[in-house]
């Protein structure tokens, strides 16, 4: 696998992480009990601290990974086509 194809694969992986973190962030804002309902556990014993942490951490993760994805996208666009493959 070439460096360019590895970079493209990483780019798509990063885009997926951004999408999932955004979806989970919105789900946490709209439906704060989704963790308890989906996994049948109550990690914060009903006080909402996990949900508050997610509303802060998920956007941070999303923005950080989006910056990395943008860097990878710009790098892949600036590489010349090799004509192989």
C-alpha positions as CSV (number, residue, x, y, z in Angstrom):
1,X,0.0,0.0,0.0
2,X,1.5,3.3,-1.0
3,X,1.9,6.3,1.3
4,X,-0.8,8.2,-0.6
5,X,-3.4,5.3,-0.3
6,X,-2.6,5.0,3.5
7,X,-3.1,8.7,3.9
8,X,-6.4,8.5,2.0
9,X,-7.5,5.6,4.2
10,X,-6.6,7.6,7.3
11,X,-8.5,10.6,5.9
12,X,-11.7,8.6,5.6
13,X,-11.2,7.1,9.1
14,X,-10.8,10.6,10.5
15,X,-13.9,11.8,8.6
16,X,-15.8,8.8,10.2
17,X,-14.6,9.8,13.7
18,X,-15.7,13.4,13.2
19,X,-19.2,12.2,12.0
20,X,-19.6,9.8,14.9
21,X,-18.5,12.3,17.4
22,X,-21.0,14.9,16.0
23,X,-23.8,12.4,16.0
24,X,-23.1,11.4,19.5
25,X,-22.8,15.0,20.6
26,X,-26.2,15.8,19.1
27,X,-27.7,12.7,20.6
28,X,-26.4,13.7,24.0
29,X,-27.9,17.1,23.8
30,X,-31.3,15.9,22.5
31,X,-31.5,12.6,24.4
32,X,-29.3,12.7,27.5
33,X,-30.2,9.2,28.7
34,X,-29.0,7.4,25.6
35,X,-26.1,5.8,27.3
36,X,-28.3,4.3,30.0
37,X,-31.0,3.2,27.6
38,X,-28.6,1.7,25.0
39,X,-26.1,0.0,27.3
40,X,-28.3,-0.7,30.3
41,X,-25.8,0.9,32.7
42,X,-25.8,4.1,34.7
43,X,-22.1,5.1,34.9
44,X,-22.8,8.4,36.8
45,X,-25.7,7.0,39.0
46,X,-28.2,9.5,37.5
47,X,-26.3,12.7,38.3
48,X,-25.6,13.5,34.6
49,X,-21.9,14.1,34.9
50,X,-21.1,11.7,32.0
51,X,-23.5,13.5,29.8
52,X,-22.0,16.9,30.7
53,X,-18.5,15.5,30.0
54,X,-19.6,14.2,26.6
55,X,-21.1,17.6,25.6
56,X,-17.6,19.1,26.2
57,X,-15.4,16.3,25.0
58,X,-17.1,15.2,21.8
59,X,-16.8,18.6,20.1
60,X,-13.2,18.8,21.2
61,X,-12.4,15.4,19.7
62,X,-14.4,16.3,16.6
63,X,-12.6,19.5,16.0
64,X,-9.1,18.0,16.7
65,X,-9.7,15.1,14.3
66,X,-11.2,17.5,11.7
67,X,-8.0,19.5,11.8
68,X,-6.0,16.4,11.2
69,X,-8.3,15.3,8.4
70,X,-8.0,18.7,6.8
71,X,-4.2,18.4,7.0
72,X,-4.3,15.0,5.4
73,X,-6.6,16.1,2.7
74,X,-4.4,19.1,1.8
75,X,-1.4,16.9,1.8
76,X,-3.0,14.2,-0.5
77,X,-4.2,17.0,-2.9
78,X,-0.7,18.4,-3.2
79,X,0.9,15.0,-4.0
80,X,1.4,14.3,-7.7
81,X,-0.3,11.4,-9.3
82,X,2.1,8.6,-10.0
83,X,0.2,6.8,-12.7
84,X,0.9,3.4,-11.1
85,X,-1.7,1.0,-9.9
